[in-house]
Amino acid sequence: MDSHQLDIVSLAWCRELGLPDDALRRPGTRTVGPATDTIRFVRLGGASALIGPEWLLARAADVTDETLASRSTLVELTRDHGGRCTGPRLLAYASEVHADIDVDNPLISHVLPHVQALQSLCPPDDVAEADLTSRRNWFTLLDEDENPLAGAGYAEWQGIVARVAVLTAPGTRRCGHGSVVGRLCTNDAIDEGMIPQWSSDPGNTPSRRLAARLGFEELGSVTEITLAAP
């Protein structure tokens, strides 16, 4: 990913976090955002931003970015305030269209019922992780009997980023089906003028490997804590 594309991704995150448009374009710097009850720490391309209440900003002032990106560090800094932590989630981005889908004339559906049929075959945690029904621009690979094998979709975010996810039926994994729909979905997002974003748990090796095969480059992470009500 070139510097211009990274600037576009940075702009999307700045808008999301309520920061000046260039706040994440200075590698090696940390920006402190407006105080809020929802804590978010974002690292992107060597820059970072910390959003949270004043007491948290003070506690984290001398903590390095690498340490702060750890789930355990943010949990410890906020232990006396409670709350629920999600992340860290690795952020990866793709910038080029690729033609290698390894299947001739795949049968692809773009309708919600096939997405729902695919979800019915998958474990609830996998369904929640991909959250395909909240996305659009679906690509569901079907077999000759129109049974779903794998699906992908993306949701437009901040007008310039496409949040991509892939879901594969348990009985058909390791067959390359996820790569087929992931490639078609990623290419479509790029053709629409957006930069695809992939989010993975650091311990989800299959997800990270699939993203790498699709051309996604890991460039940052996000960790969030929703504080308990006072």
N, C-alpha and C positions, 0 to 999 in steps of 0.2 A: 504494500500500500504506500502510495507516495504522500508527500507532505500535504498536498492540497486535499486529498481524500481524508487524511487524518484530521485536518482542520474542519472539514464538514462534520465528521463524527463528533469532534470536540464541541462544535457549535450546538449540535443536538443535545448533548449532555448539559451544556451551559444553560440552555433554554429550560430543560427539565428541572435543573437545580435552582433556577432563579438567579443565575450569575451573569456578569457581563459576558458578551459574546466571545471575548478573547481570553477568558480566565483559565482555560485549560490548554492554551497554545504555547505556554512557556515551560518547557521541560525543566525539571528540577525544582519547581515551585509548588507550594501548597496554598490553595485559596480557601479562605474561611467564608462560608456563605451565611445567609440570613438565619437567625436563630429560629428553631422549630422543634416541635416535640418528636419528630421523626428523624432519626439519625441516619445519615448516609455518608459513606466514605467511598469515593470513586477515584480509581487510578486509571490514567489513560495516557499512553505514549510518553511516560516519564513525568507527567504532571499529575497533580492530585487535588481533590476538593473535599473538605469536611463540612458537612451540614449538620447542625444540631443545637441544643440549648447552650447557653453561655457557660454553664458549669462543665459541660463536656468539652467544649472548645479549650477551656483553661487546662483541664486535666491532660488533654492530648497535645498540648503545645510543644512539649519536648520529646514526644514519641515519634520515632522514625516512621516513614510511610510503609516500609516493609513490615514493621511490627504492627502498625495500626491496621494493616490489611488482614491480619489474622483474626479469625472469629473469636478466639479466646481472649485477645486483647480488648476488643470492644465490649465483650461480655463482662470482663473484669472491671473495666472503667465505668460501667453502668450498673454494676451488681446491686448497689444500694437503691437503685431506682426501678429495678425490675425491667420487664419488657421482653419482647420476643425477637430473636435474631434470625435473619435469613442471610445466607451467604457464608463466605464469599462466593460470588459467581464470577467465573472467568468470562471476559468479553473478547470475542474474536470477530474479525471483519474480513469480508471478501471484496475484491475490487475488479475481477476479470471474469468475463464469460468464457466457459469451457464447453466443448462439444462432446466430451467423452461420457456418454451415458451407458455404453456397453450393452445396449439392448436395441434390437431393430423393431421399429414401430410399436413401442409399448402402448398398452391400452390404458389411457389416462382419463380419469373423471375429474370434473371441477365442481361437483355439486355436494351439498352438505350431507345428504343421506348416506353417501358412501363413506364420508368422514365419520359419521356416527356409527356406521356398521363396523368400521375399523376399530373405533374406541371400545366397542362392546367385546372385542376379542382380547383386549389388553388389560394388564393389571391397573388398578386405580391410580397408583403412584405414577406410572408411566403416562397415563392419560392426563393427570394433573400437570405433570412436568411439561408435556408438549402443548397442552391447552389449545388444540387445533380449532375447536369450535369458536374460540374468541378471535381467531385470525380470519383472513380471507385469502383469495387467490390460491385455492386448494389444488393440489396435484396428488391424486390418489391412484396408485398403480393397482390394476385389477388383473385377475387371471382370466382364462378363457370363459369361465362361468360367471364372470363379473363379481367374484369374491375379492375383497380388498386385501392386498398384501402389505402395503406401506403407504403412508401419506405424508405430505409436507404442506406447509402454508406459511404465509407471512402477514404481519400486520404493520401498516404504515405508522411510524412514530416520529413526531416532530416534523413531519412533512418531508424528511430527507433520509431517514433510516428505515430499513425493513427488518423487523424482528422475525427471524426464521426459526422454525422448529420442524422436527421429523419424528414420526411415530411408525414403528414397524410391528406387525403382528408377531407374537412370540414364536409361532410355529414356522415362520418363514425368515427368521433372522439369519445373518451370516450368508445370505444369498445375493447380496448386492442391491436388494430392492430399495433400501434406504438411500443408497447413493444415487439411484436413478431419480427418485422424486426430489431428493435434496438438490441435485444438480439442476433439474428443470425449474424448481422453485427459485433457486438462487439466481439463475440466469434471467428469469422473468423479472425479478426485483431490480436487477442491474439494468435490464432493458427499459424499465420504467423510470430510470433516472435516480434510483435509490442505492444506498450502500447497505448490503445485507449484514445483519448482526446475529451472532450465535452466542448463546449463553449456556455455560456448562458448570456443573459442580466440579471442583478440582479432582475429586475422587472418581468421577464418572469417565473412566478411560475409554469405553466404547464411543461415547458421545464426542469426546475430544478427538479420537482417531477419525471418526466420520467427518467432523468439521475440517480436519487437516486434509483429508482426501478431497474435500470439496473446495479447497483453496482458501479456507479461513485462517487468518493469522491472529494469534492471541496477543492482544495489545493492552489489556488492562483487567480490572476487576471492580466489582461493586459489593459492598456489604451494607446491610440495612438493619436497624433495630427500631421496632415500634415500642415506645415506652408505655409502661402500665399507666392507667389513669390514676391521677393523684387521689 
